[in-house]
Amino acid sequence: MIYQIRIKCHLDRKWADWFSGLNITSLENGETLLTGPVLDQAMLHSLLRKVRDVGLPLVSVICIQPKQANEPDVKP
């Protein structure tokens, strides 16, 4: 599954290794979006524990369903 973890501060790209290689995107509103594959619930909890341990304010966690390769873009 692909997850987006939104935190309320800007992070440097140097944090990518700390957050298991997730993509780090700084948003204009001062938040950072961590996006990438999360293998299982244990990995998700590990990432959230890291956010907590560093003292970063968590805004949201969203699971994004990857688009199916055979699914049409437009539904009838």
C-alpha positions, 0 to 999 in steps of 0.5 A: 500500500502507498501511504501519505503521512502529513506533518506540520513542519518542513523537513530536509531531504536528508530525513529520507533515510530516517523515514525508510526512503519515503518521498519528502515533499515540502508544501507551501502551507508549511507542512511536509508530505511523506509518501511511499510504499509501506509493506505492512502495519508493523512498518507503518507503526514504526514510521509513526513512532519515528514521527512521535520520537522526533516530536514532529506534529502529525497532521494526518495519515492516509492510505492511497490505493494504487491504481490498478493497471487494468482499470480504465480511467473513466467509468461508464 
